[in-house]
Amino acid sequence: MLNPKRIDEVLQKAAQSNDVPGVVGVAATNTGVMYEGAFGKRDLTKDQPMTLDTVVWIASMTKALTAAAAMQLVERGKIRLEQAASEWVPQLAAPQVLEGFDAASKPRLRPARRPISIRHLLTHTAGFGYEFWSPLIAQYQTATSTPAIITCENAALNTPLLFDPGERFEYGISIDWVGKIVEAVSGQPIGQYLQENIFAPLGMKDTAFRITPPMRARLAPIHQRGEDGSLQPTSVEIPQEPEFQMGGGGLYGTAKDYLAFTQMILHRGTYNGNQVLKPETIGLMSQNQIGPIDVGELKTAAPGLSNDVKLYPGMPLKWGLSFLINTAQTPEGRATGSLAWAGLANTFFWIDPKTQVTGVFLTQILPFFDRKTIQLFSDFETAVYRSL
């Protein structure tokens, strides 16, 4: 018999002690929702409680949704994983690899040895990086006046590769390019495609690139953690009139909405009475797609945005289409072969097909991998498994 009180206590204690401004945690098994809880405040300077329908920037949790859209197009025979991405986005026809900088700080580039495939993009093995974790990309942006990715300017995508496609894992803007491919194939903006093909079938009514007035009324601002541990609300927000909708990180949404998506994955493609993906597609998305390559550590190049990210030290980590895969059971109880990922403002989810449980955990704090938040997420997940 489930006792949600233990999970409540974990989240409530963290909110009361101001470890986080506010937090939402939800979880489900294969039989339905098992836990929902919201504690603390949306904004520490206002008297608005965190609620189950609070809207947050889910950031890179967008990636799994964009990947699901691409896999629908694979199912329909519109695209192939081994297909050159340049067949749909000509800008990728002649990728360049960044080898360094000359004495005048001018980038030294060479042509890539092979084309970028759609599989490379979905598995973060194309060679693209993020300025948050790659000093070379940050230096390139400075040298060439290339805008940051979260400006959502098309020019932000014009960064070179850090290595030849397929050679290693580098977390970066690859899924933004997947979003561009979905748009080219479908003839629709990625937001419209997602709305019609994923959000509506799953009943995700509060997820979008553009924050609607009803969503804004429930929006939690991002808080910045100071060096002294204090939290201050910021005005950080993804552009609402972007040049491109960022398929790698532009969505806003709620915990309950995202849980509908993770339950669809848990139920092998069907949820809310609708088949979104085929069971065999879910199987493919859930398998290691990078072979002997390891995900490895993300070393920060922007301490205000992210801390160093080292997940499960000593455990090899793999990538599917497009999820992190753990290769051993985690201390919290997550079974081997589970799927997971996160968003920059400390939002997290996991899907455990073996134990048949999934959870979503949302805060709005920078920098990413905030230590107090990571501990709370671990405690939340542990409490969920102990309640099963």
C-alpha positions in Angstrom: 0.0 0.0 0.0 1.5 3.3 -1.1 2.2 5.8 1.7 2.8 9.2 0.0 3.6 10.8 3.3 7.3 9.8 3.1 7.6 11.4 -0.3 5.8 14.5 0.9 8.2 14.9 3.8 11.2 14.8 1.6 10.0 17.6 -0.7 8.4 19.7 2.0 11.5 19.7 4.2 13.6 21.0 1.3 11.1 23.8 0.5 10.8 24.8 4.2 14.5 25.0 4.6 14.9 27.1 1.4 17.1 24.4 -0.3 14.8 25.1 -3.3 12.3 27.9 -3.8 9.6 25.4 -4.9 9.5 21.8 -6.2 7.0 19.6 -8.0 7.4 15.8 -7.9 5.1 13.3 -9.7 5.5 9.6 -10.4 3.5 6.8 -12.0 3.7 3.0 -12.4 2.3 1.0 -15.2 -1.1 1.1 -13.5 -1.3 4.9 -13.2 -0.2 7.9 -11.2 1.1 6.9 -7.8 2.3 10.3 -6.5 1.8 14.0 -7.0 3.2 16.7 -4.7 4.1 20.4 -4.9 5.8 22.4 -2.1 7.3 25.8 -1.6 6.9 29.0 -3.7 7.1 29.7 -7.4 8.9 32.9 -6.6 10.7 33.5 -3.2 9.8 37.2 -3.4 6.0 36.6 -3.9 3.4 34.7 -2.0 2.5 32.3 -4.8 2.6 28.6 -3.8 4.2 26.0 -6.1 1.3 23.9 -7.5 1.0 20.8 -9.6 0.1 22.9 -12.6 3.0 25.3 -12.2 4.7 26.0 -15.5 8.5 25.8 -15.8 11.1 26.0 -18.5 11.8 22.3 -19.1 14.9 23.1 -21.2 16.7 20.0 -22.4 13.7 17.7 -21.4 12.5 19.1 -24.8 15.1 16.8 -26.5 13.2 13.6 -25.9 10.0 15.1 -27.3 11.8 16.3 -30.5 13.4 12.9 -30.8 10.0 11.2 -30.5 8.8 13.4 -33.3 11.7 12.4 -35.5 11.1 8.7 -34.7 7.4 9.1 -35.8 8.8 10.3 -39.2 11.1 7.3 -39.3 8.1 5.0 -38.6 6.3 6.7 -41.5 9.2 6.2 -43.9 9.8 9.9 -44.3 13.4 9.8 -43.0 16.0 7.2 -42.2 18.4 7.2 -39.3 21.5 6.6 -41.6 20.3 9.4 -44.0 22.6 12.4 -44.4 21.0 15.2 -42.4 22.0 17.6 -45.2 19.3 16.0 -47.4 16.8 18.0 -45.3 18.9 20.8 -43.9 21.4 21.9 -46.6 23.3 24.0 -44.1 24.9 20.7 -42.9 26.2 19.7 -46.3 29.8 20.7 -45.7 30.5 20.5 -41.9 33.7 21.9 -40.6 35.8 20.6 -37.7 37.4 23.1 -35.3 41.0 22.3 -34.8 41.9 25.3 -32.6 42.8 28.9 -33.1 45.8 30.7 -34.6 47.9 33.4 -33.0 45.4 36.0 -34.0 42.5 34.0 -32.3 41.1 33.1 -35.8 39.5 29.6 -35.8 41.4 26.9 -37.7 38.8 24.7 -39.5 39.0 21.7 -41.8 36.3 19.7 -43.6 34.8 16.8 -41.7 35.8 13.4 -42.9 32.2 12.1 -43.2 28.7 13.5 -43.5 26.5 14.0 -40.4 23.7 11.4 -40.3 20.3 11.8 -38.5 21.5 9.1 -36.1 24.6 11.1 -35.3 22.3 14.0 -34.4 20.0 12.0 -32.2 22.9 10.4 -30.3 25.0 13.5 -29.8 27.9 11.9 -31.8 27.7 14.5 -34.7 30.4 16.6 -33.1 28.3 19.6 -32.1 28.9 21.1 -28.6 27.4 23.7 -26.2 29.2 26.8 -25.0 28.2 25.9 -21.4 30.5 22.8 -21.5 32.9 23.5 -24.3 35.5 26.3 -23.9 36.3 25.9 -27.6 32.7 26.6 -28.7 32.6 29.6 -26.3 35.9 30.9 -27.8 34.6 30.3 -31.3 31.4 32.3 -30.5 33.5 35.2 -29.2 35.9 35.2 -32.2 33.1 35.1 -34.8 30.4 37.0 -32.9 28.2 33.9 -33.1 25.2 34.3 -30.7 24.5 32.0 -27.8 22.1 29.1 -28.4 19.5 30.4 -26.0 19.0 33.5 -28.2 17.2 31.2 -30.6 18.8 33.1 -33.5 19.5 30.9 -36.6 23.1 32.2 -36.5 23.5 30.4 -33.1 23.5 27.1 -35.0 26.5 28.1 -37.1 29.1 26.5 -34.9 31.7 24.0 -36.1 32.1 20.4 -35.0 34.6 19.5 -32.3 35.5 16.1 -34.0 34.5 14.0 -37.0 30.9 12.6 -36.8 30.6 9.3 -35.0 33.9 9.4 -33.1 32.7 10.3 -29.6 29.8 11.7 -27.5 29.5 15.5 -27.1 26.4 17.0 -25.7 25.3 20.0 -27.7 23.0 21.5 -30.3 22.4 18.3 -32.4 18.7 18.0 -31.4 18.1 21.6 -32.5 19.1 20.4 -35.9 16.7 17.4 -35.5 14.0 20.0 -34.9 14.9 21.7 -38.2 14.7 18.3 -39.9 11.2 17.7 -38.5 10.2 21.1 -39.8 11.6 20.4 -43.2 10.0 17.0 -43.5 6.6 18.0 -42.1 6.3 21.5 -43.5 5.3 22.7 -40.1 7.0 24.6 -37.2 8.3 22.1 -34.7 5.9 23.5 -32.1 2.9 22.9 -34.3 4.1 19.4 -35.3 4.5 18.5 -31.6 1.1 19.9 -30.7 -0.7 17.9 -33.3 1.3 14.6 -33.1 2.4 14.3 -29.5 0.9 16.9 -27.1 -2.8 16.6 -28.2 -2.8 12.8 -28.3 -1.3 12.6 -24.8 -3.5 15.4 -23.4 -0.5 17.7 -22.8 -2.4 21.0 -22.6 0.3 23.2 -20.9 3.4 22.5 -23.0 4.5 24.9 -25.7 7.4 27.0 -27.0 5.3 30.2 -26.5 4.1 30.9 -23.0 0.3 31.6 -23.4 -1.4 34.0 -20.9 -2.9 31.2 -18.9 0.6 29.5 -18.7 2.3 32.8 -17.7 -0.1 33.2 -14.8 1.3 29.9 -13.4 5.0 30.4 -14.4 7.8 29.9 -11.9 10.8 32.2 -12.6 14.3 30.7 -12.6 16.2 31.4 -9.4 20.0 31.9 -9.4 22.0 30.3 -6.6 24.6 32.7 -5.2 28.0 31.7 -4.0 26.6 32.1 -0.4 23.9 29.6 -1.2 21.1 32.2 -1.4 18.5 32.1 -4.1 17.3 35.1 -6.1 14.6 35.1 -8.9 15.8 36.2 -12.3 14.2 37.3 -15.5 15.9 34.6 -17.6 13.4 33.4 -20.3 13.6 31.9 -23.7 12.7 34.4 -26.5 9.0 34.4 -27.1 9.4 35.6 -30.8 12.3 33.4 -31.7 13.9 33.0 -35.2 13.7 29.3 -34.6 11.9 27.1 -32.0 14.6 25.4 -30.1 13.9 21.6 -30.4 16.8 21.0 -28.1 15.6 23.1 -25.2 12.9 25.7 -25.8 9.7 24.2 -24.3 7.8 25.3 -21.2 5.5 22.8 -19.5 4.2 21.2 -16.3 5.1 18.1 -14.4 1.8 16.4 -15.1 2.1 17.0 -18.9 5.6 15.6 -19.0 4.5 12.6 -16.9 2.0 11.8 -19.7 4.9 11.6 -22.1 7.0 9.4 -19.9 4.1 7.2 -19.3 3.7 6.8 -23.0 7.3 5.6 -23.2 6.7 3.3 -20.2 3.6 1.8 -22.0 5.7 1.2 -25.1 4.1 3.9 -27.3 0.5 4.1 -26.2 -1.1 6.3 -23.6 -4.4 8.2 -23.1 -6.0 5.8 -25.6 -3.7 6.9 -28.4 -0.7 5.2 -30.0 2.0 7.8 -30.4 4.9 5.4 -31.3 5.1 1.7 -32.1 6.4 -0.7 -29.4 9.4 -1.6 -31.7 10.2 2.1 -32.0 10.2 2.5 -28.2 12.5 -0.6 -28.1 14.9 1.0 -30.5 14.9 4.4 -28.6 15.6 2.5 -25.4 18.7 0.7 -26.6 22.4 1.8 -26.5 22.9 3.5 -29.8 26.5 4.6 -29.2 28.3 1.2 -28.9 31.5 1.4 -26.9 31.4 5.2 -26.7 30.8 6.5 -23.1 28.7 9.6 -22.3 31.3 10.8 -19.8 31.5 13.9 -17.7 30.3 17.4 -18.6 32.9 19.9 -17.4 31.5 23.4 -17.0 32.7 26.3 -19.2 30.1 28.6 -17.7 29.9 28.3 -13.9 26.9 30.6 -13.6 24.9 28.2 -15.9 26.2 24.8 -14.9 28.4 23.0 -12.4 30.5 20.1 -13.4 28.1 17.2 -14.2 29.3 13.7 -13.2 26.5 11.2 -13.1 27.0 8.0 -11.2 30.9 8.0 -11.0 32.4 4.8 -12.1 29.4 3.7 -14.1 29.6 3.6 -17.9 26.7 5.6 -19.3 25.1 5.1 -22.8 22.7 7.0 -25.0 19.6 5.9 -26.9 17.3 7.9 -29.2 17.4 10.3 -27.3 17.8 9.3 -23.6 20.6 8.7 -21.1 20.9 4.9 -20.2 22.4 3.7 -17.0 24.3 0.4 -17.2 23.9 -0.7 -13.6 21.3 -0.2 -10.9 21.6 3.3 -9.3 21.8 3.9 -5.5 18.2 5.3 -5.6 16.8 2.0 -7.0 16.6 2.8 -10.8 17.0 -0.5 -12.6 19.8 -1.2 -15.2 18.7 0.0 -18.7 16.4 2.8 -17.5 16.0 6.1 -19.5 16.5 9.6 -18.1 17.6 13.1 -18.8 17.3 16.7 -17.4 17.0 20.4 -18.2 19.4 23.2 -17.5 17.2 24.8 -14.7 17.4 21.6 -12.7 14.4 19.6 -14.1 14.7 15.8 -14.2 12.9 12.7 -15.3 13.4 9.0 -15.4 11.7 6.0 -17.0 12.3 2.5 -15.6 10.8 -0.1 -17.9 12.0 -3.0 -15.7 10.5 -1.8 -12.5 7.6 -0.1 -14.4 7.9 3.3 -12.7 8.6 6.8 -14.1 9.0 10.1 -12.3 9.3 13.8 -13.1 11.0 16.3 -10.7 10.9 20.1 -11.4 12.6 23.1 -9.8 13.8 26.3 -11.5 17.3 26.9 -10.3 20.6 27.8 -12.0 23.4 26.7 -12.2 22.6 23.2 -13.5 23.5 20.3 -11.3 22.9 22.4 -8.2 24.1 20.3 -5.3 21.1 20.8 -3.0 18.7 20.1 -5.9 20.6 17.0 -7.0 20.4 15.6 -3.4 16.7 16.4 -3.2 16.1 14.7 -6.6 18.0 11.6 -5.3 16.0 11.6 -2.1 12.7 12.0 -4.0 13.6 9.1 -6.3 14.7 6.9 -3.4 11.4 7.6 -1.6 9.4 6.7 -4.7 11.2 3.3 -5.0 10.7 2.6 -1.3 7.0 3.3 -1.7 6.5 0.8 -4.5 
